[in-house]
């Protein structure tokens, strides 16, 4: 709109962010899967008519939204502009043209204003099941991991493709949940569209050309200014993690130029035979997120603010898996990308980035069924239950790490009550894990203890998706490592950190999720903070004495005060 002021454009920009946040909240309120409505494993965004992302919702995960930023142009290309009509809804779960694995459904809806295409709304949600082997690392190729939905029309001119619905229902274990989630995705896009049209009417806009140029131009200028202020330097980072059957090495070379930042993953381990490989779009998503958090956290995410971050990796390395590599658990490796980048960035910008944390989410999926070792009760059922949990985040240069908080994914931990409502599962224990945060001037965040079993009359398979079993988070600047992941049955039988494993009737799985690492020497920690940690139960008496040097008299003083409810500041 000619003559629109900068202030008006800024108001419209803020309005767009509010629009996509309402879009995301609508998805949270209407989704069937607990991974969406309880954990927030979703994304939502608005795009111009070229498919460039203008704004994203605050609610959601960067793996989804930053990957989805690249997916909308694929939709435009596959559908064809001549086939885009008002009332259309498009869908895919293509790992390479979507958000990285088959369990993520991406829905894109064109937004028309007065008969003309104004832009697109897109959203993504993780679904509880997509058929195949189920959610886990055990597949040998993507063909085993579930139903593949190419970019296609879910609805044309308002009419849903019922044949597609039948095909989907016939290939998954939880058809009602999945179809419900797809309709929820389409509905949240529709809500975004309505709010966009309201905004366009309010400001007298015939198209999004003006506000699009304003957002992208200013975001590009602001991002480039942040990059130009950095030292032009090159540094390398390295991180070793568990992998599936053998350790994985992540190598990154970070090159800061005057107008861009390059992330080159040459030297990183090759493909794994199992489903922990990562499509490049997902690697790029978390690489960009890590760098933006460190150098430009206040600049909103959009196509222009992401463009100066360039990510390359050798084909068929574990961070650039090509079809048909198995990729179901691409998050297990992908969530480690920021910590590898921070190992390099710390050498260029000391005192900026945190220590290593738990990294990947501590997820597991339970496939529950009536017991087979004896007669099962008549009310025993089959059910798929997915739960999202977190270890501790790494300590920061001026603050402790966050307890049981997912960084970099930002996905929330599911409440016990919500998880137990969706299947015959009992969570016997879920609490913070003392001493799991690595010691340091700033302590790493605590992991969690969790014990889970099936209700009477049921047995189950657990699909474990854990890392940090053999390679706990490493400290930075003299900080100590966080505690490692452990998993075993309640009779002492050790279990693997990844893969589907059988748990017989009456048995529980005992899990301890990893802690974040410390930052700086533990000798420099404020004694008042040590005493507070002891009073709160974050550290044991032994750790207070051996790691932080608290005397026995001081420990007894803290314990006495704690009994009176005197925790301290």
TAWOFEN-V949627 format. One record per backbone hydrogen bond with DSSP energy under -0.5 kcal/mol. CO is the residue of the C=O (numbers start at 1). NH is the residue of the N-H. Records with the same first field share a line. If there is no record, write none. Layout:
CO->NH ; NH
This chain:
1->4
5->9
6->10
7->11
8->12
9->13
10->14
11->15
12->16
13->17
14->18
15->19
16->20
17->21
18->22
19->23
20->24
21->25
22->26
23->27
24->28
25->29
26->30
27->31
33->36 ; 37
34->38 ; 39
35->41
36->40
39->412
40->42
41->126
42->61
43->124
44->57
45->122
46->54 ; 55
47->120
48->51
52->48
53->303
55->46
61->64 ; 65
62->66
63->67
64->68
65->69
67->70 ; 71
68->71 ; 72
71->74 ; 75
72->76
73->77
74->78
75->79
76->80
80->83
81->84
83->85
85->88
87->158
89->154 ; 155
90->108
91->152
92->106
94->98
95->100
101->104
103->105 ; 127
104->106
105->125
106->92
107->123
108->90
109->121
110->112
111->118 ; 119
113->116
116->113
118->49
119->111
120->47
121->109
122->45
123->107
124->43
125->105
130->147
131->130 ; 134
134->136
137->275
141->144
142->145
144->133
147->149
148->150
149->93 ; 94
152->91 ; 154
154->161
155->89
156->159
158->160
159->156
160->162
161->165
162->166
163->167
164->168
165->169
166->170
168->171
169->172
174->178
175->179
176->180
177->181
178->182
179->183
180->184
181->185
182->186
183->187
184->188
185->189
186->190
187->191
188->192
189->193
190->194
191->195
192->196
193->197
194->198
195->199
196->200
197->201
198->202
199->203
200->204 ; 205
201->204
208->212
209->213
210->214
211->215
212->216
213->217
214->218
215->219
216->220
217->221
218->222
219->223
220->224
221->225
222->226
223->227
224->228
225->229
227->230
231->233
233->256
235->254
237->252
239->250
241->248
248->241 ; 250
249->251 ; 269
250->239
252->237 ; 254
253->255 ; 264
254->235 ; 256
255->257 ; 262
260->257
261->310
262->255 ; 264
263->265 ; 312
264->253
265->268
269->318
274->276
275->329
278->321
279->282 ; 283
280->284
281->285
282->286
283->287
284->288
285->289
286->290
287->291
288->292
289->293
290->294
291->295
292->296
296->299
298->300
302->306
303->307
304->308
306->309
308->261 ; 310
310->263
312->265
314->317
316->271
317->320
318->278
320->316
322->325
324->142
326->277
327->330
329->332 ; 333
330->334
331->335
333->336 ; 337
334->337
336->340
337->341
338->342
339->343
340->344
341->344 ; 345
342->346
344->347 ; 348
345->348 ; 349
349->352
356->517
358->360
361->363
363->465
364->387
365->463
366->368 ; 385
367->461
368->383
369->459
377->380
383->368 ; 385
385->366
387->364
388->414
389->362
391->405
392->358
393->445
395->355
399->396
402->393 ; 405
405->407
406->410
407->359
415->419
416->420
417->421
418->422
419->422
423->425
424->455
426->428 ; 453
429->451
431->449
432->434
433->436
436->483
438->444
439->480
442->519
443->401
445->516
446->404
447->433
448->513
449->431
450->511
451->428 ; 429
452->509
453->426
455->458
457->371
458->506
459->369
460->503
461->367 ; 463
462->464 ; 501
463->365
464->499
465->363
468->485
473->482
474->356
476->479 ; 520
480->518
483->515
486->512
487->495
488->510
489->492
493->489
497->466
499->464
501->462
503->460
504->507
507->454
508->490 ; 510
509->452 ; 511
510->488
511->450
512->486
514->392
516->438
517->395
518->476
519->441 ; 442
521->524
522->525
526->529 ; 530
527->531
528->532
529->533
530->534
531->535
532->536
533->537 ; 538 ; 539
534->537
538->435
540->544
541->545
542->546
543->547 ; 548
544->550
545->549
551->555
552->556
553->557
554->558
555->559
556->560
557->561
558->562
559->563
560->564
561->564 ; 566
562->565
565->567
